[in-house]
Amino acid sequence: MGTLFVVGTPIGNLRDVTLRALEALKDADIILAEDTRVAKKLLAHYRIEKPVWRADAKAEREIGEKVKRELANRKTIAFISDAGTPNVSDPGAFLVRYLREHAPDAAIVPIPGPSALSAFLSICGVAGDRFTFLGYPPHKKGRETFFKVLSEIAVRPVVFYESPHRLQKTFESLAKTSGKDAVIVVGKELTKVHEEIWKGSVAEAKGYFAGEKGKGEFVVLIE
């Protein structure tokens, strides 16, 4: 059987890629990517030319079967998400689970790399030995319950991701469940040109991140 490498890639700054990740991508027969357009930017930057297959959540079972066949032919495959480490609020869980069940003899090897979660915790100024990570809040159904539960478990730091489209709604929900004076830390566009780490109350965050400031990708921590 062949080998599947699960490869962590940069969350913004392309220079954050590891030497081992580049080696895995260069040696792979096939690269699986959440979005081939995003993947090809990274590959082009490092002059890596390989077949790139789209492997997003919409075709998980289909791609699982294709990968199983390629691994049976002793192929080496590298799987990457758009940014960061696969299966950390990114696709990857189904593929790995499927292969462990249907191709148990295949080697599945992690190539550690960047993660917005660990990068954020390292600079937000709170102890990161105990925290709760909740990924992205639900878009619609279950969103109210998400923030209610969040307020109940916030005896230790709680971290989650958020998109610019729902950031203001998130601050409104936090004000209702945790209180407008609750202290939060917000990480914006980590490792990118407009990177920013901000700390203050929920009420202050709502005003600060209005308009242009509210554009980008965000990580939020409730102390």
MOQUIQUI-V385421 format. One record per residue. RES is the residue in one letter. SS is DSSP state (@ for helix, = for strand, . for the rest). OMEGA is omega in degrees with one decimal (NA if undefined). NEAR is the number of other ideal C-beta (glycine too) atoms within 10 Angstrom. Layout:
# MOQUIQUI-V385421
RES/SS/OMEGA/NEAR
RES/SS/OMEGA/NEAR
This chain:
# MOQUIQUI-V385421
M/./179.2/15
G/./-175.2/19
T/=/171.9/18
L/=/174.2/27
F/=/175.3/23
V/=/-164.3/23
V/=/173.1/27
G/./-179.6/23
T/=/-175.8/26
P/./176.7/19
I/./179.0/23
G/./-179.5/20
N/./-175.0/13
L/@/179.7/12
R/@/178.8/8
D/@/178.5/17
V/./-178.9/19
T/./178.0/16
L/@/-179.3/7
R/@/177.2/14
A/@/178.6/23
L/@/178.9/17
E/@/-179.8/14
A/@/179.7/22
L/@/179.6/22
K/@/-177.0/14
D/@/-175.7/12
A/./172.0/23
D/./-178.8/15
I/=/174.4/20
I/=/174.6/24
L/=/-176.5/30
A/=/175.6/23
E/./177.4/19
D/./-175.2/17
T/@/180.0/15
R/@/179.0/10
V/@/-178.4/15
A/@/-176.1/25
K/@/175.3/16
K/@/177.9/10
L/@/-178.0/21
L/@/179.0/20
A/@/180.0/10
H/@/-178.6/12
Y/./174.8/12
R/./177.7/7
I/./179.8/17
E/./-179.1/9
K/./172.3/16
P/=/-179.6/9
V/=/178.6/20
W/=/176.3/18
R/=/-178.2/14
A/./179.8/30
D/./-173.9/15
A/@/-175.5/13
K/@/-176.5/9
A/@/-172.8/12
E/@/-177.0/17
R/@/178.9/10
E/@/-179.1/10
I/@/177.2/21
G/@/178.6/20
E/@/-179.9/12
K/@/-179.6/16
V/@/178.5/25
K/@/179.1/19
R/@/-179.4/11
E/@/178.4/20
L/@/177.1/23
A/@/176.4/13
N/./175.8/9
R/./176.8/11
K/./174.6/17
T/=/-174.8/17
I/=/176.5/25
A/=/-180.0/28
F/=/178.3/27
I/=/172.6/33
S/./179.9/26
D/./-178.0/17
A/./176.6/23
G/=/-174.3/24
T/./178.2/24
P/./176.7/25
N/./171.4/17
V/./-172.1/17
S/./176.5/18
D/./177.3/17
P/./177.1/22
G/./-175.2/21
A/@/-177.9/13
F/@/-177.1/15
L/@/-178.7/25
V/@/179.4/17
R/@/-179.6/13
Y/@/-178.4/17
L/@/177.4/20
R/@/179.4/11
E/@/-172.0/10
H/@/176.7/13
A/./-172.8/20
P/./-179.0/9
D/./179.4/9
A/./176.4/21
A/=/176.3/12
I/=/-168.7/17
V/=/176.9/13
P/=/171.5/14
I/=/-174.5/21
P/./-179.6/13
G/./-175.8/21
P/./174.6/22
S/./179.2/18
A/@/-178.9/23
L/@/-177.6/23
S/@/178.5/13
A/@/-179.6/19
F/@/-178.8/22
L/@/-176.9/22
S/@/-175.1/9
I/@/-176.6/11
C/./172.4/21
G/./174.5/12
V/./178.6/17
A/./-176.9/9
G/./-179.2/15
D/./176.3/8
R/./178.1/9
F/=/176.4/14
T/=/179.0/15
F/=/-174.1/15
L/=/178.8/15
G/=/177.8/13
Y/=/172.6/12
P/./176.1/21
P/./-179.9/13
H/./-176.9/10
K/./-176.9/7
K/./178.3/8
G/./-176.8/11
R/@/-179.9/15
E/@/178.3/14
T/@/179.2/11
F/@/-176.1/18
F/@/175.6/22
K/@/178.1/13
V/@/179.1/15
L/@/-178.7/19
S/@/-177.9/16
E/@/-177.6/10
I/@/-174.2/11
A/./171.5/15
V/./172.5/8
R/./-177.7/13
P/=/177.1/19
V/=/-177.2/20
V/=/173.3/22
F/=/177.3/21
Y/=/174.4/19
E/=/178.6/18
S/=/-179.8/13
P/@/-175.7/14
H/@/-176.7/10
R/@/-175.4/17
L/@/-178.8/23
Q/@/177.0/15
K/@/177.8/13
T/@/178.1/24
F/@/178.0/26
E/@/178.7/14
S/@/178.4/20
L/@/179.0/23
A/@/-179.0/18
K/@/-172.8/14
T/@/-177.1/19
S/./-179.2/20
G/./-177.0/13
K/./179.8/15
D/./178.9/10
A/./-178.1/17
V/=/177.8/16
I/=/172.7/21
V/=/-178.4/22
V/=/174.7/23
G/=/-178.1/24
K/=/172.5/21
E/./-176.8/17
L/./179.9/24
T/./-177.9/16
K/./-175.7/14
V/./-176.1/7
H/./178.2/11
E/./179.9/15
E/=/173.2/15
I/=/-174.7/14
W/=/178.5/16
K/=/178.9/15
G/=/-179.6/14
S/=/177.6/18
V/@/179.8/23
A/@/178.8/15
E/@/-179.6/16
A/@/-178.7/27
K/@/178.1/19
G/@/-175.3/12
Y/@/-175.5/16
F/./173.7/22
A/./176.4/12
G/@/-175.5/8
E/@/-179.1/8
K/@/-177.4/17
G/@/178.9/17
K/./179.3/14
G/./176.0/19
E/=/-169.3/18
F/=/169.3/24
V/=/-176.3/22
V/=/177.0/24
L/=/173.4/22
I/=/-178.8/22
E/./NA/14
